[in-house]
Amino acid sequence: MGMSYSTAKWLAPLSFAIDFAAQQYGLFASPNMQDINDANLSFFSPQPYFIGAFFFPQQLLQLAWLYRLWKLNPKKSEVERKELDQIVDYVPYYAVGNLCIAVWMIFWNSERLDISNVFVTINTLAQLYYLVAKLEPMNTRSTSSLLTHLVSKTFAGIGVLDLLHNTSAAFFKGQPASTVVKVVTGVGFGLASASSDWIFGGCMVYDLVALAVGQSGDWRVLLGAYAVGSAAIVGAKNLAK
């Protein structure tokens, strides 16, 4: 997914603007995002305010990343070119994610959760693929590297929650978590936490807390326990480095 500097510099902010506009539509339309959520509760429905609490700081990270994309000049020096390359490498996946979430919002608010699930799946898989196959190791001395890691990993982290939420709401509306769901959730988040750094691992903990607060009864307690266990795994792994 190679991309020129000039293309990246208009595509990334355009996709951000489209996604941001779609989010405003989702918030202020009637029915709005939360109305659809409340009408389609399932075993992976998070507490909606946790999505908003994540959305705002993540948008600020994106703006800082976009500013750096525009500020850096590859013709100025080799150092700036290398700094810019780290950002441009993520732009195709970033743009795909933003556009998918924008389309997802339209179908979510139309209560076509089966179709919206296609787009949230594409986004989440694209973000996870980038983390696993494309993202270079983080260089804490490079602002571009740090911002790209923060933006891509938080995008993927909330994408995991979006995928779980939409899938359960679309195909398991009103159903409680089965034993299989409970086991797979624990194993899946445990493995994700064990293989993650503090950024993506922190997102996994946040996802579990959001799910726990959005649920009730024994399932809430179990999700809370998973969140504590996930936090312990992420903390132990990163402290051991």
GIKA-V891387 format. One record per pair of residues at least 12 apart in sequence whose ideal C-beta (glycine too) atoms are under 10 Angstrom apart, sorted by the first residue. I is the first residue (numbers start at 1). J is the second residue. Records with the same first field share a line. If there is no record, write none. Layout:
BEGIN
I: J + J
END
This chain:
BEGIN
1: 89 + 90 + 91 + 92 + 93 + 95 + 96 + 126 + 130 + 134
2: 88 + 89 + 92
3: 88 + 89 + 90 + 91 + 92 + 95
4: 88
5: 69 + 72 + 73 + 74 + 75 + 81 + 84 + 85 + 87 + 88 + 91
7: 88 + 91 + 92 + 95
8: 69 + 70 + 84 + 87 + 88 + 89 + 90 + 91 + 92 + 94 + 95
9: 66 + 69 + 70 + 72 + 84 + 87 + 88 + 91
10: 70
11: 69 + 88 + 91 + 92 + 94 + 95 + 98 + 99
12: 62 + 65 + 66 + 69 + 70 + 87 + 88 + 90 + 91 + 92 + 94 + 95 + 98
13: 62 + 63 + 66 + 67 + 69 + 70 + 95 + 98
14: 95 + 98 + 99
15: 66 + 91 + 92 + 94 + 95 + 96 + 97 + 98 + 99 + 100 + 101 + 102
16: 59 + 62 + 63 + 65 + 66 + 94 + 95 + 98
17: 98 + 102
18: 95 + 98 + 99 + 101 + 102 + 103
19: 59 + 62 + 94 + 95 + 97 + 98 + 99 + 100 + 101 + 102 + 103 + 104 + 105
20: 55 + 59 + 62 + 98 + 102
21: 102 + 105
22: 98 + 99 + 101 + 102 + 103 + 104 + 105 + 106 + 108 + 109
23: 52 + 55 + 59 + 101 + 102 + 105
24: 105
25: 102 + 105 + 106 + 109
26: 101 + 102 + 104 + 105 + 106 + 108 + 109
27: 52 + 55 + 105 + 109
29: 105 + 106 + 109 + 110
30: 109
31: 108 + 109 + 110 + 111
32: 109
33: 48 + 51 + 52 + 105 + 108 + 109
34: 48 + 49 + 51 + 52
35: 109 + 111
36: 108 + 109 + 110 + 111 + 113 + 116 + 169
37: 51 + 108 + 165 + 169 + 214
39: 111 + 169 + 173
40: 108 + 111 + 113 + 165 + 166 + 168 + 169 + 170 + 172 + 173 + 174
41: 168 + 169 + 173 + 174 + 175 + 214 + 215
42: 164 + 165 + 166 + 167 + 168 + 169 + 170 + 171 + 172 + 173 + 174 + 175 + 176 + 177 + 214 + 215
43: 164 + 168 + 169 + 172 + 174 + 175 + 176 + 177 + 178 + 181 + 182 + 185 + 211 + 214 + 215 + 219 + 223
44: 161 + 163 + 164 + 165 + 166 + 167 + 168 + 169 + 172 + 177 + 181 + 185 + 207 + 211 + 214 + 215 + 223
45: 164 + 165 + 166 + 168 + 169 + 173 + 210 + 211 + 214 + 215
46: 161 + 162 + 164 + 165 + 206 + 207 + 208 + 209 + 210 + 211 + 212 + 213 + 214 + 215 + 223
47: 209 + 210 + 211 + 212 + 213 + 214 + 215
48: 165 + 210 + 213 + 214
49: 210 + 213 + 214
50: 158 + 161 + 206 + 207 + 209 + 210 + 211 + 212 + 213 + 214
51: 158 + 161 + 162 + 165 + 210 + 214
53: 206 + 210
54: 154 + 157 + 158 + 161 + 203 + 206 + 207 + 210
55: 158
57: 150 + 154
58: 150 + 151 + 154 + 155 + 157 + 158 + 203
61: 147 + 150 + 151 + 154 + 155
62: 94 + 98 + 147 + 150 + 151 + 154 + 155
63: 151
64: 143 + 146 + 147 + 150 + 151
65: 87 + 90 + 91 + 94 + 143 + 144 + 146 + 147 + 148 + 150 + 151 + 152
66: 87 + 91 + 94 + 147 + 151
67: 147
68: 83 + 84 + 86 + 87 + 143 + 144 + 147 + 148
69: 84 + 87 + 88 + 90 + 91 + 94 + 144 + 147 + 148
70: 84 + 87
71: 83 + 84
72: 84 + 85 + 86 + 87 + 88 + 143 + 144
74: 88
79: 142
80: 144
82: 142 + 144 + 145
83: 139 + 142 + 143 + 144 + 145
84: 144
85: 136 + 144
86: 135 + 136 + 138 + 139 + 142 + 143 + 144 + 145 + 146 + 147 + 148 + 149
87: 143 + 144 + 145 + 147 + 148 + 151
88: 144 + 148
89: 130 + 134 + 135 + 136 + 144 + 148 + 152
90: 127 + 130 + 134 + 135 + 144 + 147 + 148 + 149 + 151 + 152 + 155
91: 148
92: 126 + 130 + 134
93: 123 + 126 + 127 + 128 + 129 + 130 + 131 + 134 + 135 + 152 + 155 + 156
94: 126 + 127 + 130 + 148 + 151 + 152 + 155
95: 126
96: 122 + 123 + 125 + 126 + 127 + 130
97: 119 + 122 + 123 + 124 + 126 + 127 + 130 + 152 + 155 + 156 + 159
98: 123 + 155
99: 119 + 122 + 123
100: 116 + 118 + 119 + 120 + 121 + 122 + 123 + 124 + 125 + 126 + 127 + 159 + 162
101: 116 + 119 + 120 + 122 + 123 + 124 + 155 + 158 + 159 + 162
102: 119 + 123
103: 115 + 116 + 118 + 119 + 120 + 122 + 123
104: 116 + 117 + 118 + 119 + 120 + 121 + 122 + 123 + 162 + 166
105: 119 + 120
106: 119
107: 119 + 120 + 166
108: 120 + 162 + 165 + 166 + 169 + 170
111: 169 + 170
112: 170
113: 165 + 166 + 167 + 168 + 169 + 170 + 171 + 173
114: 166 + 167 + 170 + 171
115: 170
116: 162 + 166 + 169 + 170
117: 162 + 163 + 165 + 166 + 167 + 168 + 169 + 170 + 171
118: 166 + 170
119: 162 + 166
120: 159 + 161 + 162 + 163 + 164 + 165 + 166 + 167 + 170
121: 159 + 162 + 163 + 166 + 167
122: 159 + 163
123: 155 + 156 + 158 + 159 + 162 + 163
124: 155 + 156 + 157 + 158 + 159 + 160 + 161 + 162 + 163 + 164 + 166
125: 156 + 159 + 163
126: 155 + 156 + 159
127: 152 + 153 + 154 + 155 + 156 + 157 + 158 + 159 + 160 + 200
128: 152 + 155 + 156 + 157 + 159 + 160 + 163 + 192 + 200
129: 156
130: 148 + 152 + 153 + 155 + 156
131: 149 + 152 + 153 + 155 + 156 + 157 + 196 + 197 + 199 + 200
132: 156 + 195
134: 152
135: 148 + 149 + 152 + 153 + 156
136: 148 + 149
137: 149 + 197
138: 150 + 153 + 197 + 199
146: 199
149: 197 + 199 + 200
150: 199
151: 199
152: 199 + 200
153: 196 + 197 + 198 + 199 + 200 + 201 + 202 + 203
154: 199 + 200 + 202 + 203 + 206
155: 203
156: 199 + 200 + 203
157: 192 + 196 + 199 + 200 + 201 + 202 + 203 + 204 + 205 + 206 + 207
158: 203 + 206 + 207 + 210
159: 203 + 207
160: 188 + 189 + 192 + 200 + 203 + 204 + 207
161: 203 + 204 + 206 + 207 + 208 + 210 + 211
162: 207
164: 181 + 185 + 188 + 207 + 211
165: 207 + 210 + 211 + 214
168: 181 + 211
176: 215 + 216 + 217 + 218 + 219
177: 211 + 215 + 217 + 218 + 219 + 222 + 223
181: 219
182: 218 + 219 + 222 + 223 + 226
185: 208 + 211 + 219 + 222 + 223 + 226
186: 208 + 222 + 223 + 225 + 226 + 229 + 230
187: 226
188: 204 + 226
189: 201 + 204 + 205 + 207 + 208 + 211 + 223 + 226 + 227 + 229 + 230 + 233
190: 204 + 226 + 229 + 230 + 233
191: 204 + 233
192: 204 + 207 + 230 + 233 + 234
193: 205 + 208 + 226 + 227 + 229 + 230 + 231 + 232 + 233 + 234 + 235 + 236 + 237
194: 230 + 233 + 234 + 236 + 237
195: 233 + 237
196: 230 + 233 + 234 + 237 + 238
197: 234 + 237 + 238 + 241
198: 234 + 235 + 237 + 238 + 239 + 241
199: 234 + 238
200: 234
201: 230 + 231 + 233 + 234 + 235 + 237 + 238
202: 230 + 231 + 234 + 235 + 238
203: 234
204: 226 + 227 + 230 + 231 + 233 + 234
205: 226 + 227 + 228 + 229 + 230 + 231 + 232 + 233 + 234 + 235
206: 227 + 230 + 231
207: 223 + 226 + 227 + 230
208: 222 + 223 + 224 + 225 + 226 + 227 + 228 + 229 + 230 + 231
209: 223 + 224 + 226 + 227 + 228 + 230 + 231
210: 223 + 227
211: 223 + 224 + 226 + 227
212: 224 + 225 + 226 + 227 + 228
213: 227
END
